[in-house]
Amino acid sequence: MYLVNHTLNVNVFGIFLPDRFKAGRTNAAVGQGSIGAQVDLCNSIYHRKPNVVLLDFITEGDVLKAERTMNGL
């Protein structure tokens, strides 16, 4: 199983917290910093796409579109 942890954190007084304000872009299907970009990077390095992508906010961004794109649907 190939797993990638796709999150974006922000440093608040030395504590790293999930960045909810940028989650829509982070969880997008395409674009800089998106799930799609992460999957493409993994595919270019390891010659395969991840089986599982972990996220902080499943309700932010277009997570289902990213999943369908990742699975070629």
Secondary structure, DSSP 4 states (H G I P E B T S, - for coil): --EEE---EEEETTEEEE-GGGHHHHT-SSSTTSHHHHHHHHHHHHSS--SEEE-S-TTSS-HHHHHHHHTT-
